Amino acid sequence: MSTPCRRPTRAGIREQRRNKRRQEKALNAKRRARGAVAHSPAPLPNGCSAFATIAEETEAREDAVSKQARLLRNELPALLGQLEQIPDPRDPRKRRHKLTVLLLYGLLMFVFQFASRRETNREMTRPQFLANLQRLFPEIEALPHADTLYRLLRDIDLAHLEQAHVDLVRRLIRGKSFRRYLINHCHPIAIDGSQKLAGDTLWAEELLQRHVGKDETRHTQYFVYVLEASLVFHNGLVIPLLSEFLEHALGDSEAQKQDCELRGFARLSDRLKRLFPRLPILLLLDGLYANGPVMQRCLRAHWQFMIVLKDKDLPTVWEEFRALQPRQLPTLQQDWGRRQQHFSWVNDIEYAYGSNGRCRLKLHVVVCEERWQGVDQEARIVTETARHAWLSSQPLSRENVHERCNLGARHRWGIEAGFLVEKHQGYHYEHAFALDWNAMRGYHLLMRLAHVFNTLARFTRQLRDLYRQFGVRGAIAFIRNSCAGPWLDSARMRALLAKPFLLQLE
């Protein structure tokens, strides 16, 4: 006799879903009555088109394109002025396009989120697209072939291109665009590494390598790894800042070790200090950086830090924390959104490292234990828990623990969200665009610069409603399709583009 099937029937599945929705509705009502506010963004509208007539759609498209173009044109004079100073390696007798036009073309390639050089060639050189681009950017007299940009990026000094990116961010900082989102009067900067691409071909000597597979399938794989630094703010604003490419030759040749993330951090931190010598910085780092040399480097640079502390890291620090924690008061209990949090911390824990423990640091450890209610798949209300721990460079107190942990350290995930966007939401981070080391890095820098402009557009008040209506990728596609079609009237666009533009972030 066979065992009866325990899978729920179709009617049972529907009833289970109804029960789950009912429980979630009741739970949300309790949260609202308690004053708990959700941190999740509102979902995108799921209705039909909001445009009733062609005239309404035309007006909306012209308004969106003009605001995006005014944002770009607001920064282009200074940006193009810097790019113009880059030494041009091309033969003067064979130049058909200015260097600034080529780099502007490369920037727009990523602003409009084209997937490859081939697609850029096919789409941007269409007569209607070109005519609209010339209305928006008079600097463009004609569009080059994508291979022309590749040859330029292959030969130029990319330090000038990166400096232009840094100066753009510096102007935003000096304009106090981010002052509402600072943590303890510091600019929160997250640093983390990400793989860009991998393959079985050694197409550049700088590539890192590793062995993958087992037994008969074991082989050498070559890959590109980048250490990124981004400004990450608690309102979700993530501004790409610096990129440090790991290279095989920069490792420890005597120990036969290739370049690694910690070595890249040393180089990146030196560049960050050189480019922003007086900027108050709060570094947000993951558990890989919970070691003495990294923390000492941060303190020498006069930077604050919040570093993830894992359970198995720094055992002497954990031992002293557990020994002192019961005697250390006060703690802090609070409701934050839907979560009930309990913070406990111990200040001035001495940590010794180096040979014979000769190097010593004063560290401050905070642990956040939180709980919240949710609904599981069987429509039962369950209590979920989580635990987080961080190393702080500054003493902790009831006045600063929420800001440093919830508004600062927890938003280190912003750089991970930035990787997700660049890899899977239109920027094609994992596409090389060129199998030449210098050109590949050049495309990467243009992509990160374009991400800055699109992020500013998303968070500026002028385009806020557009992004809420269509979403990020939908809004960019709306603007790109408007430039590709006969939607833009020359006279109306001239009037719209003549209006001043003031960058006001949410």
C-alpha positions in Angstrom: 0.0 0.0 0.0 1.5 3.3 -1.0 2.0 6.2 1.4 -0.5 9.0 0.9 1.0 12.2 -0.6 1.7 15.0 2.0 2.0 17.8 -0.5 -0.8 20.4 -0.1 -3.5 20.5 -2.8 -4.1 23.5 -5.0 -6.9 24.7 -2.6 -4.5 24.2 0.3 -1.8 26.3 -1.3 -4.3 29.1 -1.9 -5.5 29.0 1.6 -2.0 29.1 2.9 -1.3 32.2 0.8 -4.4 33.9 2.1 -3.4 33.1 5.7 0.1 34.4 5.1 -1.3 37.7 3.7 -3.7 38.0 6.5 -1.0 37.5 9.1 1.3 40.0 7.4 -1.5 42.5 7.3 -2.2 42.1 11.0 1.5 42.2 11.9 2.0 45.4 9.9 -1.0 47.0 11.6 0.6 46.2 15.0 3.8 47.8 13.9 2.1 50.9 12.7 0.2 51.2 16.0 3.6 50.9 17.8 5.0 53.6 15.5 7.5 51.4 13.7 8.4 52.8 10.3 9.6 50.4 7.5 12.9 51.3 5.9 12.1 49.6 2.6 11.4 51.8 -0.4 7.9 52.0 -1.9 7.2 49.5 -4.7 7.0 50.7 -8.3 3.5 51.4 -9.6 1.9 48.5 -11.4 -0.6 50.4 -13.5 -0.9 51.2 -17.2 0.8 54.2 -18.7 0.2 57.5 -17.0 0.1 59.4 -20.3 -3.3 59.9 -21.8 -2.2 61.6 -25.0 0.9 61.8 -27.3 1.3 65.5 -26.3 1.6 64.5 -22.6 4.2 61.8 -23.4 6.1 64.2 -25.6 6.2 66.8 -22.8 7.3 64.2 -20.3 10.1 63.0 -22.5 11.4 66.5 -23.3 11.3 67.4 -19.6 13.2 64.2 -18.5 15.9 64.5 -21.3 16.4 68.2 -20.6 16.9 67.7 -16.9 19.3 64.8 -17.4 21.2 66.9 -20.0 21.3 70.0 -17.7 22.7 67.9 -14.9 25.5 66.7 -17.2 26.1 70.1 -18.7 26.3 71.6 -15.2 29.5 69.6 -14.6 30.8 69.2 -18.2 32.7 72.6 -18.5 35.0 71.7 -15.6 35.2 68.0 -16.6 36.0 68.7 -20.2 38.5 71.4 -19.3 40.4 68.8 -17.3 40.1 66.1 -19.9 41.5 68.6 -22.5 44.8 68.7 -20.6 45.4 65.0 -21.2 48.3 64.5 -23.6 46.9 63.2 -26.9 49.1 60.2 -28.1 47.4 60.2 -31.6 49.1 61.3 -34.8 47.9 64.9 -35.3 47.6 64.3 -39.1 45.1 61.5 -38.5 42.8 63.1 -35.9 39.2 63.4 -36.9 37.7 63.9 -33.4 38.8 65.9 -30.4 40.0 64.0 -27.4 37.3 65.5 -25.3 34.6 64.5 -27.8 35.9 60.9 -27.7 35.8 60.7 -23.9 32.4 62.4 -23.8 31.2 59.7 -26.2 32.6 57.0 -23.9 30.9 58.6 -20.9 27.5 58.8 -22.7 28.0 55.1 -23.8 27.7 54.2 -20.1 25.2 56.9 -19.1 22.8 55.3 -21.6 23.9 51.8 -20.5 24.9 50.3 -23.8 26.1 46.7 -23.4 29.0 46.6 -25.8 31.1 48.6 -28.3 29.1 46.9 -31.1 25.8 48.0 -29.7 27.1 51.5 -29.2 28.2 51.7 -32.8 24.8 50.5 -34.0 22.6 52.7 -31.8 24.4 56.0 -31.1 25.3 56.6 -34.8 21.7 56.5 -36.0 20.8 59.9 -37.6 18.0 60.7 -35.1 20.1 59.8 -32.1 23.0 61.9 -33.4 20.8 64.9 -34.2 19.3 64.8 -30.6 22.8 64.4 -29.1 24.0 67.5 -31.0 21.1 69.4 -29.6 22.0 68.4 -26.1 25.8 68.6 -26.4 27.0 71.1 -29.0 30.6 69.9 -28.5 29.7 66.8 -30.6 30.1 67.5 -34.3 30.2 63.9 -35.4 30.3 60.6 -33.5 33.4 58.4 -33.8 33.6 54.6 -34.3 33.8 52.8 -31.0 37.2 51.4 -32.0 38.6 54.9 -32.2 37.8 55.3 -28.5 39.4 51.9 -27.8 42.6 53.0 -29.5 42.7 56.2 -27.5 42.1 54.5 -24.1 44.8 51.9 -25.0 47.4 54.7 -25.2 46.5 57.5 -22.9 47.6 58.1 -19.3 44.5 57.1 -17.3 45.7 59.0 -14.2 44.2 62.2 -15.7 40.8 60.6 -16.3 40.7 59.3 -12.7 41.8 62.8 -11.5 38.8 64.3 -13.3 36.5 61.9 -11.5 38.0 62.7 -8.2 37.7 66.5 -8.8 34.0 66.0 -9.7 33.5 64.4 -6.3 35.6 67.0 -4.6 33.4 69.8 -6.1 30.3 68.0 -4.7 31.9 67.8 -1.3 32.9 71.4 -1.3 29.4 72.4 -2.4 28.2 70.6 0.7 25.9 68.3 -1.3 26.4 65.5 1.3 26.4 67.5 4.6 23.1 66.0 5.7 24.3 62.5 5.5 27.7 62.7 7.4 28.4 60.4 10.3 30.0 62.2 13.3 30.9 65.0 10.8 32.8 62.4 8.7 32.3 61.2 5.1 31.6 57.5 5.2 33.7 55.6 2.6 33.4 51.9 2.1 36.2 49.8 0.6 35.7 46.3 -0.8 37.0 44.1 -3.6 35.1 42.6 -6.5 36.0 40.3 -9.4 35.6 42.0 -12.7 36.0 39.1 -15.1 37.6 35.7 -15.4 38.7 33.3 -18.2 41.1 30.7 -19.4 43.2 33.0 -21.6 46.2 35.0 -20.4 45.6 38.1 -22.5 47.6 40.5 -20.2 50.5 39.9 -17.9 48.8 41.8 -15.1 46.1 39.2 -14.7 45.9 37.3 -11.4 45.6 33.5 -11.6 44.1 30.6 -9.6 43.5 26.9 -10.0 40.0 25.7 -10.4 38.4 22.3 -10.9 39.3 18.9 -9.5 41.6 16.1 -10.8 41.3 15.8 -14.6 39.4 19.1 -14.9 41.8 21.1 -12.8 43.2 24.0 -14.8 44.5 27.6 -14.4 42.1 30.4 -14.6 43.0 34.1 -15.0 41.0 36.9 -13.6 40.8 40.6 -13.0 40.1 41.8 -9.4 39.4 45.4 -8.4 39.4 47.1 -5.0 36.8 49.8 -5.0 36.2 52.8 -2.8 32.8 54.5 -2.7 31.0 57.1 -0.6 28.0 55.4 1.0 25.3 57.3 2.8 22.4 56.1 4.9 19.8 57.4 2.5 21.0 54.9 -0.1 23.2 57.3 -2.1 26.4 55.5 -3.2 29.0 57.6 -5.1 31.9 55.6 -6.8 35.2 57.2 -5.9 38.4 55.2 -6.6 39.4 51.9 -8.2 42.6 50.0 -7.5 43.3 47.1 -9.9 45.3 44.2 -8.4 48.2 43.1 -10.6 50.2 39.9 -10.5 53.5 41.7 -10.5 52.6 43.7 -7.4 52.6 40.7 -5.1 55.5 39.3 -3.0 57.9 37.8 -5.5 60.1 36.4 -2.8 57.3 34.5 -1.1 55.9 33.7 -4.6 52.6 35.3 -3.7 50.5 37.4 -6.2 48.8 40.7 -5.4 46.0 40.5 -2.8 43.3 42.7 -1.3 45.3 43.8 1.7 48.2 44.9 -0.5 45.7 46.8 -2.7 44.3 48.4 0.4 47.7 49.9 1.3 48.0 51.4 -2.2 44.4 52.6 -2.3 44.6 54.2 1.2 47.8 56.1 0.2 46.1 57.5 -2.9 43.0 58.4 -0.9 45.1 60.3 1.7 47.0 62.1 -1.1 43.8 63.1 -3.0 41.8 64.1 0.1 44.5 65.1 2.7 42.2 67.0 5.0 38.8 65.3 4.4 37.3 63.8 7.6 36.7 60.2 6.7 35.0 57.3 8.4 36.1 54.0 6.7 33.6 51.2 6.7 35.3 47.8 6.2 34.4 44.1 6.3 36.0 41.5 8.5 39.0 41.0 6.3 40.5 44.3 7.5 40.1 43.5 11.2 43.9 43.4 11.8 46.5 45.6 13.5 48.4 46.9 10.4 45.2 48.1 8.7 43.8 49.8 11.8 47.2 51.4 12.5 47.3 52.7 8.9 43.9 54.3 9.4 44.8 56.0 12.7 48.0 57.4 11.2 46.0 58.9 8.4 43.7 60.4 11.1 40.7 58.5 9.8 37.9 57.0 11.9 36.8 53.4 11.1 34.0 50.9 11.8 35.2 47.4 10.9 33.1 44.2 11.0 34.3 41.9 13.8 33.6 38.2 13.2 33.4 35.7 16.0 36.7 34.0 15.2 38.7 37.2 14.7 40.9 38.8 17.3 40.3 36.2 20.1 42.1 38.3 22.7 39.8 41.2 22.0 36.7 39.0 22.3 38.1 37.5 25.6 38.4 40.9 27.2 35.1 42.1 25.8 33.3 39.1 27.4 35.1 39.6 30.7 34.4 43.3 30.9 30.9 43.5 29.3 28.9 42.6 32.5 30.6 45.5 34.3 30.3 48.0 31.5 27.2 50.2 31.7 25.2 51.7 30.2 23.8 49.7 27.3 21.2 50.9 24.9 17.8 49.4 23.9 15.7 50.9 21.2 13.3 50.2 18.4 14.7 51.0 14.9 12.2 50.5 12.2 10.7 47.0 12.7 13.6 45.8 14.9 14.1 45.8 18.6 17.8 46.4 19.2 20.1 45.9 22.2 23.5 47.5 22.0 26.3 46.7 24.4 29.9 48.0 24.1 33.2 48.1 25.9 35.7 50.9 25.3 39.5 51.0 25.6 40.3 47.3 25.0 44.0 47.0 24.5 45.0 44.9 21.4 48.6 43.8 20.9 50.0 42.6 17.5 53.2 42.3 15.7 56.3 40.4 16.8 56.1 39.7 20.5 53.1 42.0 20.7 55.2 45.1 20.6 52.5 47.1 18.7 49.4 48.1 20.7 46.1 49.8 19.9 43.1 50.9 21.9 40.0 49.5 20.4 36.3 49.9 21.2 33.9 47.0 20.5 30.1 47.2 20.1 27.7 44.3 19.7 24.1 44.8 18.4 21.6 42.0 19.1 18.2 42.5 17.5 15.0 40.7 17.1 11.9 41.2 14.9 8.7 39.4 14.0 8.0 37.9 10.6 5.6 35.5 8.9 7.0 32.2 7.7 5.8 30.1 4.7 3.2 28.3 6.8 1.6 31.6 7.9 3.0 31.5 11.4 4.3 34.5 13.2 7.9 33.8 14.2 10.6 35.8 16.0 13.8 36.2 14.0 17.1 37.3 15.5 20.5 38.7 14.3 23.8 39.7 15.8 26.3 42.2 14.6 29.7 43.3 16.0 32.1 46.1 15.0 35.4 47.5 15.9 35.3 51.3 16.4 38.2 53.8 16.3 36.3 56.1 18.6 34.9 55.5 22.1 31.2 54.5 22.1 28.4 56.1 24.1 24.6 56.3 24.2 24.8 59.5 22.2 26.8 58.1 19.2 26.2 54.3 19.1 23.1 54.5 16.9 24.7 56.9 14.5 27.9 55.0 14.1 26.3 51.6 13.9 22.9 52.0 12.3 23.6 55.0 10.0 27.3 54.2 9.4 28.6 50.7 9.8 25.4 48.9 8.7 25.4 50.9 5.4 28.7 49.3 4.3 26.3 47.1 2.3 25.9 50.2 0.0 29.1 49.3 -1.8 27.8 45.7 -2.3 24.6 47.1 -3.7 26.7 49.3 -6.0 28.5 46.1 -7.3 25.1 44.5 -7.9 23.9 47.5 -9.9 27.1 47.7 -11.9 27.2 44.0 -12.6 23.5 43.2 -13.3 21.6 46.4 -13.8 22.9 48.0 -16.9 26.6 49.0 -16.5 28.1 45.6 -17.5 30.8 45.7 -14.9 31.9 42.1 -15.8 32.3 42.9 -19.5 35.9 43.8 -20.5 35.0 46.0 -23.5 38.6 45.6 -24.6 41.2 42.8 -24.1 44.0 45.3 -23.5 44.9 46.1 -19.9 45.0 49.9 -20.2 41.9 50.1 -22.4 40.0 47.8 -20.1 40.8 50.1 -17.1 39.8 53.1 -19.2 36.4 51.7 -19.9 36.0 50.8 -16.3 36.8 54.3 -15.2 34.3 55.8 -17.7 31.7 53.3 -16.4 32.2 54.4 -12.8 32.1 58.1 -13.8 28.8 57.5 -15.7 27.5 55.7 -12.6 28.1 58.9 -10.6 26.1 61.0 -13.0 23.2 58.5 -13.1 23.2 58.3 -9.3 23.1 62.1 -8.9 20.2 62.1 -11.4 18.3 59.5 -9.4 18.6 61.4 -6.1 18.2 65.0 -7.4 14.8 66.6 -6.7 14.3 67.5 -10.3 14.2 63.9 -11.5 12.9 62.2 -8.3 9.4 61.7 -9.6 10.6 60.1 -12.9 12.7 57.5 -11.0 9.9 56.8 -8.6 7.5 56.2 -11.5 9.7 54.1 -13.7 12.5 52.8 -11.4 16.2 53.3 -12.1 16.6 51.2 -15.2 13.2 52.2 -16.5 14.0 55.9 -16.2 17.3 55.5 -17.9 15.6 53.5 -20.7 12.9 56.2 -20.9 15.6 59.0 -21.4 17.6 56.8 -23.9 14.6 56.0 -26.0 13.6 59.6 -26.0 17.0 60.5 -27.5 16.7 57.7 -30.0 13.3 58.8 -31.4 11.8 61.9 -32.9 10.3 63.2 -29.6 12.5 66.3 -29.0 11.4 69.6 -30.6 14.4 71.9 -31.2 12.7 75.1 -30.1 11.3 73.7 -26.9 14.5 71.9 -26.0 16.5 75.1 -26.4 14.2 76.8 -24.0 14.3 74.0 -21.5 18.1 73.6 -21.7 18.5 77.4 -21.1 17.0 77.1 -17.6 19.5 77.1 -14.7 20.1 73.8 -12.9 20.7 73.6 -9.2 21.7 70.2 -7.9 19.6 69.4 -4.8 19.8 65.9 -3.4 17.1 64.3 -1.4 
